Amino acid sequence: MYIEFNSNPENKLVGDCIVRAISKVTNQDWEKTYMEVCVQGFMMHDMPSSNSVWGGYLFTKGFRRYIIPDTYPQRYTVKQFCKDYPKGLYLLATDQHVIAVEDGNYYDTWDSGNDFPLYYWRKEISK
């Protein structure tokens, strides 16, 4: 199910989907998330929006990356992912966007349920 979510303190809608999605799945505010992803980019000498930067940041937060299985006859959507993964914390990456998923619900500033994720990050359960 789609749930509208925007952690941006000024409700901006463009260019910060990575920060908004990460803030949701890490339960952090937008400012803390933005600064920490920027620091990760500084340490890697790359931009915060680079997949390797925000992915590296998620890795430090206990997330692991997985590829979407190529087993469906049709394109696999965010909605279908949420049905297939009803429990847990995830970030879905499309070719142009990042979406937070928690317990089968997707959180975004607009209904991105028909988008096609390419890969996802899953929060691993600590034992």
C-alpha positions in Angstrom: 0.0 0.0 0.0 1.2 3.5 -0.8 1.7 5.9 2.1 2.6 9.5 1.4 5.9 10.4 3.0 8.2 13.4 2.8 10.8 13.9 5.5 12.3 17.0 3.7 11.8 19.9 6.2 10.7 22.2 3.5 8.6 19.6 1.7 10.8 19.8 -1.4 10.0 17.1 -4.0 12.9 17.0 -6.4 16.5 15.7 -6.1 16.5 14.2 -2.6 14.6 10.9 -2.9 17.7 9.1 -1.7 17.8 11.1 1.5 14.1 10.9 2.1 14.0 7.1 1.5 17.1 6.5 3.7 15.7 8.7 6.5 12.5 6.5 6.5 14.2 3.1 6.7 16.8 4.3 9.3 14.2 6.2 11.4 16.4 9.4 11.2 15.5 12.9 10.4 16.2 14.4 6.9 19.1 16.6 8.2 21.0 13.9 10.0 20.6 11.6 7.0 21.7 14.3 4.5 24.8 15.1 6.5 25.9 11.5 7.0 25.4 10.6 3.3 27.4 13.7 2.4 30.2 12.7 4.8 30.2 9.3 3.2 30.5 11.0 -0.2 33.4 13.2 1.1 35.2 10.1 2.4 34.8 8.4 -1.0 35.5 11.5 -3.0 32.2 11.2 -4.8 28.8 12.8 -4.9 26.2 11.8 -2.3 23.8 10.7 -5.1 26.3 8.2 -6.5 25.0 4.6 -6.0 28.3 3.6 -4.5 28.1 6.4 -1.9 24.5 6.0 -0.6 24.9 2.2 -1.0 28.1 2.3 1.1 26.2 4.3 3.7 23.4 1.8 3.8 25.9 -1.0 4.2 27.2 0.7 7.4 23.6 0.8 8.7 23.2 -3.0 8.3 21.6 -3.2 4.9 22.7 -5.6 2.1 22.0 -5.3 -1.6 20.1 -7.8 -3.7 19.2 -8.0 -7.4 15.5 -8.3 -8.4 15.0 -11.8 -9.7 14.4 -11.9 -13.4 11.7 -14.6 -13.2 8.5 -12.7 -14.0 7.0 -12.7 -17.5 6.0 -9.1 -17.0 7.9 -6.2 -15.6 8.1 -6.4 -11.8 6.6 -3.4 -10.0 7.0 -1.8 -6.6 3.5 -2.9 -5.7 4.4 -6.5 -6.6 7.6 -6.3 -4.5 5.6 -5.2 -1.5 3.2 -8.1 -1.9 6.2 -10.5 -2.2 8.0 -9.0 0.8 5.4 -8.1 3.4 7.8 -7.9 6.3 11.0 -5.9 6.8 12.8 -2.7 5.7 13.9 -2.2 2.2 15.1 0.5 -0.2 14.1 -0.1 -3.9 16.2 1.5 -6.6 14.7 2.1 -10.0 16.7 3.6 -12.9 15.9 7.2 -11.7 14.4 6.9 -8.2 14.7 5.4 -4.7 11.7 4.2 -2.7 11.4 3.2 1.0 9.5 0.0 1.9 8.5 -1.1 5.3 6.4 -4.1 6.1 4.7 -4.3 2.7 4.0 -0.5 2.4 5.9 1.8 0.2 6.6 5.4 1.3 7.2 8.2 -1.2 6.1 11.7 -2.1 4.0 10.3 -5.0 2.5 6.9 -5.9 5.5 5.1 -7.4 3.8 1.7 -7.2 4.0 1.0 -10.9 7.7 1.8 -11.2 10.1 -1.0 -11.9 12.8 -1.6 -9.3 16.2 -2.9 -10.5 17.7 -3.9 -7.1 17.0 -3.5 -3.5 18.7 -3.0 -0.1 17.3 -5.1 2.8 18.0 -4.4 6.5 19.5 -7.5 7.9 18.2 -8.8 11.2 20.8 -8.8 14.0 21.0 -12.1 15.9 
